[in-house]
Amino acid sequence: MIPYSTQFIDDDDVDSVVSALKGEYVTQGMLVESFEKKIAEYLGVRFAVVFNSATSALNIAYKILSIDGFKAITTPLTFCATSNMMLENNITPVFCGCNNNGNIDVKCIKKILNENDNIKAIVSVDFAGNSVDIDEILDICRENNLYFVSDSSHSFGGEYKGKKIGNFADMTIFSFHALKPITTIEGGAIVTNNEESYIKAKLFRSHGIKKTCLWDSQLDFVGYNFRLSDVACALGISQLKKLDSFIEKRNQIARFYDDVFKDNLYFNTIKVKEYIKSTYHLYPILLNRNLWCNKEEIFRDLLSLGIGVQVHYKPIYQFNLYKNSYQAIDSIENFYKSEISIPCHQKMTLKDAEFVSNSLLKVLETN
Ligand SMILES: *Cc1c(COP(=O)(O)O)cnc(C)c1O
């Protein structure tokens, strides 16, 4: 099976982990800070705080905003953690429509703002690794005095207008889950240029405990244990060195697909704007309307050929947890009905990509 995405762990990654395991500390040693420094340097931001998952990072980012009882505009075309962690913090998600690239639709954000009070934040997702329209979102945030949190779990290492993702929002969240651009097995981060948010993020991550002097410490609020271990950070440091080559490989595969799929009769692909560098965490295809009712068969046929496809994402408001409080959104429904993610990752060869594209076109001819 060629999976739609997978980790790439090399001998030198293994060596780094083994050496951390044999080190003096396996958790809360020097490697955590070292990984955070390297992330901040790589992105060109002031602060990075790593967590045991992006879900924990989102949870803490929302706590830092301290907007309990208010609303936040977000996309339903995401992994459930983006909005689940809002519920966890008593923030009401207001779901927004999407563009034909799966990213939050700025026109729809404006409409929601006209129709709602008590909105305090916009939380966007860089769908498939392709950055949202950051300048437009920043304009709206300034005009309406909103926080901007970017769930960039897909786009670590991606760029917008020549700058790395992580430089724009009040807080940007990354995931280091196995399938994401680099991995610490499980893991995530908040990056920010705001020192106060940085200090709070570190406290929330580890019980809220402030060291004072010698054995003494102080506690002002409830924190958590959302720490990432030294061993995981050793893997992260090693993986970070390869991030650019991973992204380059994914871009190569994507360029190959873009080329062979040009003008095909069955589906569209997503066009990335020239001022955006996508990480291609996913390579989505969007089936033409006449094929929507055959999607299950197409999906099954591809799996049976060894092509590990997936669909991103079931709209959040369709889950039981949400469905009584929300209505379907046309642009999101259409995107969901048309979308299939095909394999695109750093472990693939161009020959694999050729096999995927030939098989896909053949399956579509016969469906
Ligand atoms: C993967 C993902 C998350 C959650 O990441 P974890 O590190 O697994 O907690 C959150 N948001 C989006 C958009 C994701 O893709």
The ligand as an SDF file (V2000), in Angstrom:
LIG
                    3D

 15 15  0  0  0  0  0  0  0  0999 V2000
   -3.2750   16.8060   12.9200 C   0  0  0  0  0  0  0  0  0  0  0  0
   -4.0840   18.0070   13.1850 C   0  0  0  0  0  0  0  0  0  0  0  0
   -4.3760   18.4530   14.4820 C   0  0  0  0  0  0  0  0  0  0  0  0
   -4.0340   17.6580   15.7030 C   0  0  0  0  0  0  0  0  0  0  0  0
   -2.7090   17.3450   15.7660 O   0  0  0  0  0  0  0  0  0  0  0  0
   -2.1840   16.3510   16.9370 P   0  0  0  0  0  0  0  0  0  0  0  0
   -0.7350   16.6770   16.9930 O   0  0  0  0  0  0  0  0  0  0  0  0
   -2.4560   14.9700   16.4260 O   0  0  0  0  0  0  0  0  0  0  0  0
   -2.9110   16.6620   18.1720 O   0  0  0  0  0  0  0  0  0  0  0  0
   -5.0600   19.6340   14.6340 C   0  0  0  0  0  0  0  0  0  0  0  0
   -5.4560   20.3610   13.5730 N   0  0  0  0  0  0  0  0  0  0  0  0
   -5.2270   19.9510   12.3070 C   0  0  0  0  0  0  0  0  0  0  0  0
   -5.6800   20.8050   11.1660 C   0  0  0  0  0  0  0  0  0  0  0  0
   -4.5530   18.7530   12.0700 C   0  0  0  0  0  0  0  0  0  0  0  0
   -4.3530   18.3340   10.8260 O   0  0  0  0  0  0  0  0  0  0  0  0
  1  2  1  0
  2  3  1  0
  2 14  2  0
  3  4  1  0
  3 10  2  0
  4  5  1  0
  5  6  1  0
  6  7  2  0
  6  8  1  0
  6  9  1  0
 10 11  1  0
 11 12  2  0
 12 13  1  0
 12 14  1  0
 14 15  1  0
M  END
$$$$
